[in-house]
Amino acid sequence: MDGTRGGVDRVFAALGDAGRRSLVEAVATRGTATATQLSAELPVTRQAVAKQLSALAGAGLLRATRAGRETRYEVTPEPLEAAVEWMVSVGAAWDERLAALGRSLSQGKSRSIRHPPDGSRS
């Protein structure tokens, strides 16, 4: 597995949890945020939020910056871009396969229409 694929796998694993997706959205909306700020709006502890933010940072989706006693998080778009590129490439491959299937089915349909040997189309 190459580095890009491993990064995409980490992104999908991190975003597989609805709570972590919500945290990414909350940080993106604010620009930057701390675990304390985010947990004030959620029915979970600051420690639980900090753990999820750490997982998102580990996947490369957030950048953690220490300033004194607090850690601020901000979204890093590059891993999301890599995941989108992967989805586009997979989607393009499926588009090609579906188009080929469509062509094959339409050719098979035109071949299946049989006319009598005398040329009449009754």
C-alpha positions in Angstrom: 0.0 0.0 0.0 1.4 3.3 -1.0 1.4 6.5 1.2 -1.5 8.1 -0.6 -3.7 5.1 -0.3 -2.9 4.8 3.4 -3.7 8.4 3.9 -7.1 8.0 2.2 -7.8 4.9 4.3 -7.1 7.0 7.5 -9.4 9.8 6.3 -12.2 7.4 5.6 -11.7 5.6 8.9 -11.7 8.9 10.8 -14.8 10.2 9.0 -16.6 6.9 9.5 -17.8 8.2 12.8 -20.7 10.7 12.8 -19.3 12.5 15.9 -15.9 13.1 14.3 -17.6 14.3 11.1 -19.5 16.8 13.2 -16.3 18.0 14.9 -14.6 18.6 11.5 -17.6 20.6 10.5 -17.6 22.6 13.7 -13.9 23.4 13.4 -14.3 24.3 9.8 -17.2 26.7 10.6 -15.2 28.4 13.4 -11.8 28.5 11.6 -10.1 27.2 14.7 -11.4 25.8 18.0 -10.2 24.2 21.2 -11.6 21.0 22.8 -13.1 23.2 25.6 -14.9 25.4 23.1 -16.3 22.5 21.2 -17.3 20.4 24.3 -19.3 23.4 25.7 -21.8 22.8 22.8 -21.9 19.0 23.1 -23.4 16.5 25.6 -19.9 14.9 26.0 -16.9 15.6 28.2 -14.0 17.8 27.1 -11.8 14.7 27.4 -14.0 12.8 24.9 -13.9 15.7 22.5 -10.1 15.9 22.9 -9.7 12.2 22.1 -11.8 12.6 18.9 -9.9 15.7 17.9 -6.6 13.8 18.4 -7.9 11.0 16.1 -8.8 13.5 13.4 -5.4 15.1 13.8 -3.8 11.7 13.5 -5.6 11.2 10.2 -4.3 14.5 9.0 -7.7 16.1 8.9 -6.9 18.7 11.6 -3.8 20.5 12.5 -3.1 21.0 16.2 -1.3 24.1 17.4 -0.2 24.5 21.0 -0.5 28.0 22.4 0.3 28.2 26.1 -2.1 25.8 27.9 -4.5 25.3 25.1 -4.4 23.4 21.8 -6.2 24.9 18.9 -7.4 22.8 16.0 -7.9 23.9 12.4 -9.0 21.9 9.3 -6.3 20.8 6.9 -7.9 20.3 3.4 -5.1 18.2 1.8 -6.3 14.8 3.1 -9.8 15.5 2.0 -8.6 16.5 -1.4 -6.8 13.1 -1.7 -10.0 11.3 -0.7 -12.0 13.2 -3.2 -9.4 12.4 -5.9 -9.7 8.7 -5.0 -13.5 8.9 -5.2 -13.4 10.6 -8.6 -11.0 8.0 -10.0 -13.2 5.2 -8.8 -16.3 6.9 -10.0 -14.7 7.4 -13.5 -13.8 3.8 -13.7 -17.4 2.8 -12.9 -18.7 5.4 -15.4 -16.5 3.7 -18.1 -17.7 0.2 -17.1 -21.4 1.3 -17.1 -21.0 3.0 -20.5 -19.5 -0.2 -21.9 -22.3 -2.2 -20.4 -24.8 0.2 -22.0 -23.2 -0.1 -25.4 -23.1 -3.9 -25.1 -26.7 -4.1 -24.1 -27.8 -1.8 -26.9 -25.8 -3.8 -29.5 -27.3 -7.0 -28.2 -30.8 -5.6 -28.4 -30.4 -4.6 -32.1 -29.0 -8.1 -32.9 -31.9 -9.8 -31.2 -34.4 -8.3 -33.6 -34.8 -10.9 -36.3 -36.5 -10.4 -39.6 -37.9 -13.2 -41.8 -35.5 -14.4 -44.6 -37.7 -12.9 -47.3 -37.1 -9.4 -46.0 -40.6 -8.7 -45.0 -41.1 -7.1 -41.6 -44.7 -8.2 -40.9 
